[in-house]
Amino acid sequence: MDLSLTVILIGITALTSYQAWKKPDLLDRWMFTPFLIKKHNQWDRFVLSGLIHKDQMHLLFNMFTFYFFGRVVEMFLLYRLGKSIGLAAFLLFYIGAIVISDLPTYLKHKENYHYRALGASGGVAAAVFASIIIMPLSDICLFGLICLPGFVLGLLFLIYTIVQAKKGNDGINHDAHLYGALFGIAFILIMSPQSGIHFLEQIKSFRPF
């Protein structure tokens, strides 16, 4: 496994999540808690909450996904911008996605003392959808069983996320997934407008059979 920035971020997240499981005080302090962010100006929770996860499965799923899609985005930015600026842009992309994806949740729950959230899902969703813009026809496989072109699976995921976000009854922060995905799309199109043209050309050439 190459020691890319993607891998370094995964290593940091695994270490901080493990420490949070051992130290409840740290977990509580880093948790994304809109009410406490507003009351005590603890804005660092926007970033810190992306470095901790609920349990091993939550961590494994997020980091496994980020490993494959994060590397695509990282390599794309390195190719487009060069090593130093590319790495800085990728770090900004990942942290920015975690922060921006939680803004709607903050606005929605800043008066709710009981609301808590954690995890890097916004950053992971951004990586997945940025990758879809870069390579829309590349297959994405669900649990190694069902494989669909990225743009098809991405569209289905967005529909599912919007529906579930409106329901808001399953304990999952679907808003973070949705806005993380939108951030990933916007970031790539801003950094490389021609990627949008390439995306449309690839979609037009798509043949299901």
N, C-alpha and C positions, 0 to 999 in steps of 0.2 A: 504494500500500500504506500503510494507516494506521500511524502510529507508536504502536502499542499496546505494552503490556508484553511481550506474546507476541513481537512483532517485535524488541524490544530484547534479549530473552533469546536469540533466534535469532542476532542480530548478535554478541552476546558469545560465544556458543558457536562460531560460525564463525571468529571472530578467534582465540580460544584454541586451537581445533583446528588452525588454520593455523600458529600459533606452535609448537605441539607437534610438527607434522610437520617443522618446520625445526630444532627443538632436541630431540634425543633425550633429553637429561638432564631436560628439563622433562616430556616424555612419560613417562619412567620414574618421575619423582617424583609425578606426578598419577595414574598408573595405579591402578586398584583392585586392591590386592595384600593380601589378608587376613592373610597371614603377617607382612608388614612392619607392617601396622596394629597387630596385637597386640604384636609385638616392640618397636616403637619408639613406640607410642601415636600413630600418625599418623592420627588420626581424620578429619582434613581430607580425606583421600582419598575418603571417602564422597561429598563434594560435588564435589571437584575432578575426579574421574573422570567425572562427568556433563558436564563442559565440554570433553572431548576425544573424538575419534573416530578409528577405525582408518584411514579413507581418505575420499576425496571422496564415494564412493557411500554409505558408511555415514552420513556427515554429511548428505548431500542427502536420503536417505530419511527419516531421523529428523526433520530440521527441516521438510521438506515436509509430513510428517504432522502435526507439532506446530503448524505454521502454521494449518492448517484446523481442527483440533480444539481447540487451545489457545485460539484466539479465542472459540470457543463457550463454554468454561468461564470465560474472563476476563469476557466480556460478561454471563454469567449472574451471576457474583459481584458485578460492578459494579451490576447491576440490583437484586440482593437486598440488598447491604450499603452501597451508596454508593461514591463514587470512592475515597476514601482507604483505607477499611477493605477495600473490594473488591480493590484492587490489592495490599494487604498480604496478604490471604487467598490471592490467586492465587499470589503469590511463595512463600508458605508451602506451598501445595499442590504446586507444581512441585518445590521443593527437598526438601520432605518426602517426595514420591513417590520421588525418586532415592535418598534415604537409606534409607527403609523397605524399598524393593524389593531393596536389596542386603544387608539384614540376614541373611536365610536363607543367602545365598551366603557371607557372612562366617563364619557359624557352621559351615557345611559345610566350608569350605576354610581355616580359620585355621591349620591345622597343615601346609598344603600350600604349600611354598616356591615351587613352579612355577606356581601358579594366578595368572592375570592377567585383568583385564576392564576395559572402558572403554565410554563412551557414555551417552547420556541415555535409553536405551530404557525404563527404569522410569518416568521422568517422562512420556514420550510415551505409553506404554501407559495411564497414569493419565488423561491428557487424553482419549484415545480412549474409554475406558470411562465416564468421567464424562459425556462428551458423549452416550453411548448412553443413560445414565440420564435425561438431560435431554430428549433427542429420540430415543426408541427406534425410531420408524418411519422416520426419515430414512435414505435410501439411502446406503450406503457402497460405493464402486466399487473393485474390485481392478484396477489397471493400466488403468482406463477401459474394461474389457471386461465384467466380471461385477459386477452391482450387486445388493445384497441389503439388506433393512432392517437397521439397525444392531444390533438385539438378536439377529437370526439370525446375522449374521456374528460378533458378539461371542461367542455361545455356541460356534460352531464353532472360533473362535480359542482359547477357553479349553480346549476338549477337546484340540485339537492341542498346545497349550502344555504341558498336564499330561502327555500321552503322551510328548512329546519330552523334558521335564524328567526323567522317569523313566529314559529311555534314556541321556541325558547323553553322547551320543557324536558330536555334530555341531559342537562348538566354540562354540555359542551359549548365552548365559546365559538359558535359558528361565525360570528361577526369577524373574529380574528382571522379565520380561514379566508373569508370572502375578501376582506380589505387587504390581507396579505397577498392574495392572488392578484388583485387589481394593482397593488403597488408593484409587484414583480413585472406585470405587463407594461405598466407606465414607465418603469425605470429603464427597461430595455429599449422601448420605443424612443425615449428621450436621449439615451446614450447612443443609440444607433437607429435613426429613423428609417434607414434602408431595410432594417430587419422587418419592418411592417410590410414593405413592398414584397420582400422575399416570402414572408408568411402568406400573403394573399396569393402570390404566384403558386406556392406549393399547394394551397387549398384548392385552387382552380384545377391543378393537374391531378388531384386525388381521384383514384378510381377504386371503389370498394372491392371489385373483383377483377 
